Amino acid sequence: MAAPIPHHADEDDRPDPGDHVVRLRGVPSQVSRARELVTAVLGRDHPLYDDVVLLTSELATNAILHTRSGAGGLFTVTVASSETGVRVFVSDAGSDGPPCVCRTSTQSTSGRGLPLIEALSHRWGFTRESGTTTVWFELLHAHVPAGVAV
């Protein structure tokens, strides 16, 4: 499957100055530091914590494995939390092609990151500007009215 058409980056699809940001080296050990940022911002008791940590790990790993960030470069993780949800941005040093939601075989040991993002997030997208690729996702708080069985 081809890469999705990038969402147009409007003001809501970009990090804000007050968001929590960490700049990391493009090496595998830094994926845990990306998860630590999520923990610091949300706390382990946050209702979206597990999904945000999982998806952030996937994007950080993609930045290291599939972009120039993993060849001695850097990548940036930004976490924004509000009363309506959580948005995470991972900006890397770019690659030759856009991010791809590639379908892999059941025997494959990689290639599930963006399909996971697509399946679990409420919204996601990417921008490619000036040699940088930013992939982002958004998870919203689910509000279940009282008396509704789930």
N, C-alpha and C positions, 0 to 999 in steps of 0.2 A: 504494500500500500504506500502511496506517495505521502510526503509530508503534508500536514494540514496547511491550509492557507493561513498565514499569520494573521492574528487578530490585529486590527488597526490599533496602534498604541495611542489611546487617548490618555487624558490626565489620570484616569483611574487605573491604567495599566502600567504605571511607572512608579518607582519608589518615591516616597516623600522624604523631605529632609529630617523628619523626626523618627524615621524608622531605625531599627537596630541593624547595624551593618558590620560584617567582619570580612577582611581581605585575607585570603589563604593561599599558600603555595600549592601548586598543582601536583601534589603527591598523595598517594592513598591514605596516609595517616591523617590527612586533614579532613577527611569525611567525618571522622568522629568530632572534630572541632565544629563542623557545620551543625551536627546534632546538638552539641553543647550550646550553641547559640539559641536553637529552638527551645531547649530546656530553660535557659536563662530568661528568655522572653515570656514563654508560656507557663512554665512550671509543669511538673508531671501530672498534676490533677486536672489540667485543662481538658475539656471534653474532646477536643480535636487533636490532642497531643500525639497519640500513636500514629495517626495518618499523616500529620505534618512531618514528624520525624522520618517516617518511611519515605515519603515523597521527596523531602529535602535530601536524604541520603542518595536517592536515585539520581537527582539532578547534579549533586556534587560529584558523584561517581562518573556520570556522563561527561561532566566538564573535564575531568582528569583523563578519561579513556579516549574521548572522541574529539578533543579540541587541542589547539596549541597550548592551552593552559597546562596540559600534562607533559609538555616537552620543555619544562623549565619555566613555565609562566605562572601566572596567578589567576585566581577566580574570586569573585565576590558573592557573598550570600547576604541577602537582605530579608528580614522578617518584619512584617507589619501585622499587628493584631488590633482588632477593634471589637466593639460589642456585636457586630454582625458577622465577623469571621476572621480568618487569617489568610494573608497573602505572602508568598515567598517568591523571591526573585533570585536566580543564579545567573550571574554574568561571567562569561569566560572570554578567552582570547580568540574565539572564532575558529571556524573550520572551513574546509573547501565547499561543503554543502550545508543545506539547512538541516535542522533536526528532523528525524524521520520516525514516524510511528510504524516501524517495520514489524510485521508479524513473523514470529519465529516458530520453529518446530518445537514439539514438546520435549525433544532431546537436547535442545540448545541450552547452553549455560549463560547466555546473555541475550540482550535485546528486548527485555521486558520493561525497562524503565519508563519510556513514554507511554506505552499502552497502559501501564499502571496509573500514570498521571491522568491519562484520558478517562480511565474507569473510575477513579476515586475522587477526582476534583470536580467542583461545580463549574469551574471555568479555567482554562489555561491557554497559553499562547506563547509566542516568541517574537522577538524583534532582532534584526541584524542591521547594525549601524556602525560605520567606521571601524570595521574589523572586529567588532564585539558582537557576540550573540547573548541575548538575555532570554532565558526561558523562565516562565512564571506560572504559578498555579494559585488558585483560590479555593478555600474550603469555607463553607458557610455554616453557621450554627443552625441546627435544625430545631425549630420551635414546634412542639407538638401540643395542640390545645388540650386543656384539661378534659378528662373523660374520653379521650380517643385512645383506643387500644392499638398498641404497636406490636 
